[in-house]
Amino acid sequence: MKKSLKKLWKIGIVIGIALIITACGSNNEGEGGSSSGNTTLNFPTASTTGTIYPLGAAMANIWNNEVEGIRVSAQGSNGGVENLNLLKEGEGKITFATAGIAWEAYNGERGFEGRAYEDVRVLAGLYYNPNQFVIREDSGVESIADLEGRKFAPGAVGSTPEVESSIILPAYGIDYPEGIEENFIGFTEAIDLMRNKQIDGALIQAGLPTAAVTEMTATAGGKLIGIDEEIRESLIEEYPWYSNVTIPAGTYENQEEDVDTLGIKMLLLVDASVDDEQVYEMTKVFWENLDQLEETHPIVGQIDIDEATADLSGIPLHDGAKQYYKEENVFTEE
């Protein structure tokens, strides 16, 4: 009897140790890990009616198929500021943002004052995002200055358009946001409000052509207006990430003339904590699959590897990406 009890006691100890080991193993996945052994990289993108969302989804699909050891999960977001906040808080690992927003985050300015995100890194510089002011044709608005006191959609809170509105409208002497009847909404909602004549205009900040602007000009009585030359030059002097950009005539329905505006380089960003080898492979796979990505959106045709490390507003390259660009003779240490 005593031998039987002793044997059962030993078996109980063995089972207990096995359960402890199993429990420890199931929790030992590491940051962003998964039970499958892949590292999960959450990828906030932007509004589902913008340029970035479908591009991000296509990129995630390619990475998941071509890069071992990762699982990229693309998600809709308000873009810009929200994206970088998600990365800073560890809820995202890779994202898109304009060079201006990335600079503010990296340096702790404006919306990031007192909480600089020093671990943001660049995987690739992509293309220029123009500021597209879309005005309802029957609103009587002919210039951005005419938006004072009008119903205007500057963008969703935390989005790049909302930040751009806070810079450009004051350059025209319009207090922001007090000087407008603001509607802090995304692209989809702005289309509906314009169609229903509930707003006079909206700022869409995205690559050309943008689905939301296409919809506004084709079905909601919208038209594009530009940013005056003197305003553009003064803002370029104050904010060095701005560039002069022309939206060519015919980009959108009923757009018979070129529209001059300001653009900002769109960046593909990643947190510094992501493994160097994984980022190297993601960078390599991205550039080797541009043809496939261009099927998702024609904006990809504007992406050039020779410009991948230019106009980054002082944001450092991720070491994994830097290794790839060195091998491709795109980047050299200064």
QUICOR-V972557 format. One record per residue. N is the residue number from 1. RES is the residue in one letter. SS is DSSP state (alpha for helix, beta for strand, coil for the rest). OMEGA is omega in whole degrees, -180 to 180 (* if undefined). Layout:
n=N res=RES ss=SS omega=OMEGA
n=N res=RES ss=SS omega=OMEGA
This chain:
n=1 res=M ss=coil omega=-179
n=2 res=K ss=alpha omega=180
n=3 res=K ss=alpha omega=180
n=4 res=S ss=alpha omega=179
n=5 res=L ss=alpha omega=-179
n=6 res=K ss=alpha omega=180
n=7 res=K ss=alpha omega=178
n=8 res=L ss=alpha omega=179
n=9 res=W ss=alpha omega=180
n=10 res=K ss=alpha omega=179
n=11 res=I ss=alpha omega=178
n=12 res=G ss=alpha omega=179
n=13 res=I ss=alpha omega=-179
n=14 res=V ss=alpha omega=179
n=15 res=I ss=alpha omega=-180
n=16 res=G ss=alpha omega=179
n=17 res=I ss=alpha omega=180
n=18 res=A ss=alpha omega=179
n=19 res=L ss=alpha omega=179
n=20 res=I ss=alpha omega=-179
n=21 res=I ss=alpha omega=179
n=22 res=T ss=alpha omega=180
n=23 res=A ss=alpha omega=180
n=24 res=C ss=alpha omega=-179
n=25 res=G ss=alpha omega=-177
n=26 res=S ss=alpha omega=-180
n=27 res=N ss=alpha omega=-175
n=28 res=N ss=coil omega=-177
n=29 res=E ss=coil omega=-178
n=30 res=G ss=coil omega=-179
n=31 res=E ss=coil omega=-180
n=32 res=G ss=coil omega=-177
n=33 res=G ss=coil omega=177
n=34 res=S ss=coil omega=-178
n=35 res=S ss=coil omega=179
n=36 res=S ss=coil omega=-178
n=37 res=G ss=coil omega=178
n=38 res=N ss=coil omega=173
n=39 res=T ss=beta omega=179
n=40 res=T ss=beta omega=179
n=41 res=L ss=beta omega=177
n=42 res=N ss=beta omega=-170
n=43 res=F ss=beta omega=174
n=44 res=P ss=beta omega=-174
n=45 res=T ss=coil omega=-179
n=46 res=A ss=coil omega=178
n=47 res=S ss=coil omega=-178
n=48 res=T ss=coil omega=179
n=49 res=T ss=coil omega=178
n=50 res=G ss=coil omega=-180
n=51 res=T ss=alpha omega=-168
n=52 res=I ss=alpha omega=-174
n=53 res=Y ss=alpha omega=180
n=54 res=P ss=alpha omega=178
n=55 res=L ss=alpha omega=179
n=56 res=G ss=alpha omega=179
n=57 res=A ss=alpha omega=179
n=58 res=A ss=alpha omega=178
n=59 res=M ss=alpha omega=179
n=60 res=A ss=alpha omega=-179
n=61 res=N ss=alpha omega=179
n=62 res=I ss=alpha omega=179
n=63 res=W ss=alpha omega=-179
n=64 res=N ss=alpha omega=-179
n=65 res=N ss=alpha omega=-170
n=66 res=E ss=alpha omega=-177
n=67 res=V ss=coil omega=-179
n=68 res=E ss=coil omega=171
n=69 res=G ss=coil omega=179
n=70 res=I ss=beta omega=172
n=71 res=R ss=beta omega=-177
n=72 res=V ss=beta omega=-178
n=73 res=S ss=beta omega=180
n=74 res=A ss=beta omega=-177
n=75 res=Q ss=beta omega=172
n=76 res=G ss=coil omega=179
n=77 res=S ss=coil omega=174
n=78 res=N ss=coil omega=176
n=79 res=G ss=coil omega=171
n=80 res=G ss=alpha omega=-176
n=81 res=V ss=alpha omega=-179
n=82 res=E ss=alpha omega=179
n=83 res=N ss=alpha omega=-177
n=84 res=L ss=alpha omega=174
n=85 res=N ss=alpha omega=179
n=86 res=L ss=alpha omega=178
n=87 res=L ss=alpha omega=-180
n=88 res=K ss=alpha omega=-179
n=89 res=E ss=coil omega=179
n=90 res=G ss=coil omega=-179
n=91 res=E ss=coil omega=174
n=92 res=G ss=coil omega=180
n=93 res=K ss=coil omega=179
n=94 res=I ss=beta omega=-176
n=95 res=T ss=beta omega=173
n=96 res=F ss=beta omega=169
n=97 res=A ss=beta omega=176
n=98 res=T ss=beta omega=-179
n=99 res=A ss=alpha omega=-180
n=100 res=G ss=alpha omega=179
n=101 res=I ss=alpha omega=179
n=102 res=A ss=alpha omega=178
n=103 res=W ss=alpha omega=179
n=104 res=E ss=alpha omega=179
n=105 res=A ss=alpha omega=-177
n=106 res=Y ss=alpha omega=-176
n=107 res=N ss=alpha omega=178
n=108 res=G ss=coil omega=-179
n=109 res=E ss=coil omega=178
n=110 res=R ss=alpha omega=-177
n=111 res=G ss=alpha omega=179
n=112 res=F ss=alpha omega=-177
n=113 res=E ss=coil omega=179
n=114 res=G ss=coil omega=-180
n=115 res=R ss=coil omega=-179
n=116 res=A ss=coil omega=178
n=117 res=Y ss=coil omega=-173
n=118 res=E ss=coil omega=-178
n=119 res=D ss=coil omega=176
n=120 res=V ss=beta omega=-178
n=121 res=R ss=beta omega=-180
n=122 res=V ss=beta omega=169
n=123 res=L ss=beta omega=178
n=124 res=A ss=beta omega=166
n=125 res=G ss=beta omega=-170
n=126 res=L ss=beta omega=-174
n=127 res=Y ss=beta omega=180
n=128 res=Y ss=beta omega=178
n=129 res=N ss=beta omega=178
n=130 res=P ss=beta omega=170
n=131 res=N ss=beta omega=-176
n=132 res=Q ss=beta omega=177
n=133 res=F ss=beta omega=-180
n=134 res=V ss=beta omega=-175
n=135 res=I ss=beta omega=175
n=136 res=R ss=beta omega=-173
n=137 res=E ss=alpha omega=-177
n=138 res=D ss=alpha omega=-177
n=139 res=S ss=alpha omega=-176
n=140 res=G ss=coil omega=179
n=141 res=V ss=coil omega=180
n=142 res=E ss=coil omega=-178
n=143 res=S ss=coil omega=177
n=144 res=I ss=alpha omega=178
n=145 res=A ss=alpha omega=-179
n=146 res=D ss=alpha omega=-179
n=147 res=L ss=alpha omega=179
n=148 res=E ss=coil omega=-180
n=149 res=G ss=coil omega=-177
n=150 res=R ss=coil omega=176
n=151 res=K ss=beta omega=-171
n=152 res=F ss=beta omega=177
n=153 res=A ss=beta omega=-177
n=154 res=P ss=coil omega=-177
n=155 res=G ss=coil omega=177
n=156 res=A ss=coil omega=178
n=157 res=V ss=coil omega=-180
n=158 res=G ss=coil omega=-179
n=159 res=S ss=coil omega=176
n=160 res=T ss=alpha omega=178
n=161 res=P ss=alpha omega=-179
n=162 res=E ss=alpha omega=176
n=163 res=V ss=alpha omega=179
n=164 res=E ss=alpha omega=177
n=165 res=S ss=alpha omega=-178
n=166 res=S ss=alpha omega=177
n=167 res=I ss=alpha omega=-171
n=168 res=I ss=alpha omega=-178
n=169 res=L ss=alpha omega=177
n=170 res=P ss=alpha omega=177
n=171 res=A ss=alpha omega=175
n=172 res=Y ss=coil omega=178
n=173 res=G ss=coil omega=-180
n=174 res=I ss=coil omega=175
n=175 res=D ss=coil omega=-179
n=176 res=Y ss=coil omega=1
n=177 res=P ss=coil omega=-173
n=178 res=E ss=coil omega=-175
n=179 res=G ss=coil omega=177
n=180 res=I ss=coil omega=169
n=181 res=E ss=beta omega=-168
n=182 res=E ss=beta omega=172
n=183 res=N ss=coil omega=-178
n=184 res=F ss=coil omega=-174
n=185 res=I ss=coil omega=177
n=186 res=G ss=coil omega=-175
n=187 res=F ss=alpha omega=-176
n=188 res=T ss=alpha omega=180
n=189 res=E ss=alpha omega=-180
n=190 res=A ss=alpha omega=177
n=191 res=I ss=alpha omega=-178
n=192 res=D ss=alpha omega=-179
n=193 res=L ss=alpha omega=178
n=194 res=M ss=alpha omega=179
n=195 res=R ss=alpha omega=-179
n=196 res=N ss=coil omega=179
n=197 res=K ss=coil omega=178
n=198 res=Q ss=coil omega=172
n=199 res=I ss=coil omega=178
n=200 res=D ss=coil omega=-178
n=201 res=G ss=beta omega=-180
n=202 res=A ss=beta omega=173
n=203 res=L ss=beta omega=176
n=204 res=I ss=beta omega=-180
n=205 res=Q ss=beta omega=-176
n=206 res=A ss=beta omega=-178
n=207 res=G ss=coil omega=-177
n=208 res=L ss=coil omega=-14
n=209 res=P ss=coil omega=-179
n=210 res=T ss=coil omega=-177
n=211 res=A ss=alpha omega=-178
n=212 res=A ss=alpha omega=180
n=213 res=V ss=alpha omega=176
n=214 res=T ss=alpha omega=-180
n=215 res=E ss=alpha omega=-178
n=216 res=M ss=alpha omega=-177
n=217 res=T ss=alpha omega=-177
n=218 res=A ss=alpha omega=-172
n=219 res=T ss=alpha omega=-175
n=220 res=A ss=coil omega=177
n=221 res=G ss=coil omega=-178
n=222 res=G ss=beta omega=174
n=223 res=K ss=beta omega=179
n=224 res=L ss=beta omega=168
n=225 res=I ss=beta omega=-175
n=226 res=G ss=coil omega=175
n=227 res=I ss=coil omega=-177
n=228 res=D ss=coil omega=-174
n=229 res=E ss=alpha omega=-177
n=230 res=E ss=alpha omega=177
n=231 res=I ss=alpha omega=179
n=232 res=R ss=alpha omega=-178
n=233 res=E ss=alpha omega=180
n=234 res=S ss=alpha omega=180
n=235 res=L ss=alpha omega=176
n=236 res=I ss=alpha omega=179
n=237 res=E ss=alpha omega=-178
n=238 res=E ss=alpha omega=-178
n=239 res=Y ss=coil omega=-171
n=240 res=P ss=coil omega=178
n=241 res=W ss=coil omega=178
n=242 res=Y ss=beta omega=174
n=243 res=S ss=beta omega=173
n=244 res=N ss=beta omega=-180
n=245 res=V ss=beta omega=177
n=246 res=T ss=beta omega=174
n=247 res=I ss=beta omega=-172
n=248 res=P ss=coil omega=175
n=249 res=A ss=coil omega=180
n=250 res=G ss=coil omega=177
n=251 res=T ss=coil omega=179
n=252 res=Y ss=coil omega=180
n=253 res=E ss=coil omega=178
n=254 res=N ss=coil omega=176
n=255 res=Q ss=coil omega=-173
n=256 res=E ss=coil omega=-178
n=257 res=E ss=coil omega=172
n=258 res=D ss=coil omega=177
n=259 res=V ss=beta omega=-179
n=260 res=D ss=beta omega=-178
n=261 res=T ss=beta omega=177
n=262 res=L ss=beta omega=177
n=263 res=G ss=beta omega=179
n=264 res=I ss=beta omega=179
n=265 res=K ss=beta omega=174
n=266 res=M ss=beta omega=-178
n=267 res=L ss=beta omega=169
n=268 res=L ss=beta omega=-170
n=269 res=L ss=beta omega=180
n=270 res=V ss=beta omega=178
n=271 res=D ss=beta omega=-178
n=272 res=A ss=coil omega=-177
n=273 res=S ss=coil omega=-179
n=274 res=V ss=coil omega=-174
n=275 res=D ss=coil omega=-177
n=276 res=D ss=alpha omega=-178
n=277 res=E ss=alpha omega=178
n=278 res=Q ss=alpha omega=179
n=279 res=V ss=alpha omega=176
n=280 res=Y ss=alpha omega=-179
n=281 res=E ss=alpha omega=179
n=282 res=M ss=alpha omega=179
n=283 res=T ss=alpha omega=-179
n=284 res=K ss=alpha omega=-179
n=285 res=V ss=alpha omega=178
n=286 res=F ss=alpha omega=-175
n=287 res=W ss=alpha omega=-179
n=288 res=E ss=alpha omega=-177
n=289 res=N ss=coil omega=180
n=290 res=L ss=alpha omega=-180
n=291 res=D ss=alpha omega=179
n=292 res=Q ss=alpha omega=180
n=293 res=L ss=alpha omega=-179
n=294 res=E ss=alpha omega=175
n=295 res=E ss=coil omega=180
n=296 res=T ss=coil omega=-179
n=297 res=H ss=coil omega=-178
n=298 res=P ss=alpha omega=178
n=299 res=I ss=alpha omega=-178
n=300 res=V ss=alpha omega=177
n=301 res=G ss=alpha omega=179
n=302 res=Q ss=alpha omega=-177
n=303 res=I ss=coil omega=-175
n=304 res=D ss=coil omega=-178
n=305 res=I ss=alpha omega=179
n=306 res=D ss=alpha omega=178
n=307 res=E ss=alpha omega=-173
n=308 res=A ss=coil omega=-178
n=309 res=T ss=coil omega=-180
n=310 res=A ss=coil omega=175
n=311 res=D ss=coil omega=-179
n=312 res=L ss=coil omega=178
n=313 res=S ss=coil omega=176
n=314 res=G ss=coil omega=178
n=315 res=I ss=coil omega=-177
n=316 res=P ss=coil omega=169
n=317 res=L ss=beta omega=171
n=318 res=H ss=coil omega=-177
n=319 res=D ss=alpha omega=179
n=320 res=G ss=alpha omega=177
n=321 res=A ss=alpha omega=-180
n=322 res=K ss=alpha omega=179
n=323 res=Q ss=alpha omega=-180
n=324 res=Y ss=alpha omega=-177
n=325 res=Y ss=alpha omega=175
n=326 res=K ss=alpha omega=180
n=327 res=E ss=alpha omega=-180
n=328 res=E ss=coil omega=-179
n=329 res=N ss=coil omega=177
n=330 res=V ss=coil omega=-176
n=331 res=F ss=coil omega=173
n=332 res=T ss=coil omega=179
n=333 res=E ss=coil omega=180
n=334 res=E ss=coil omega=*
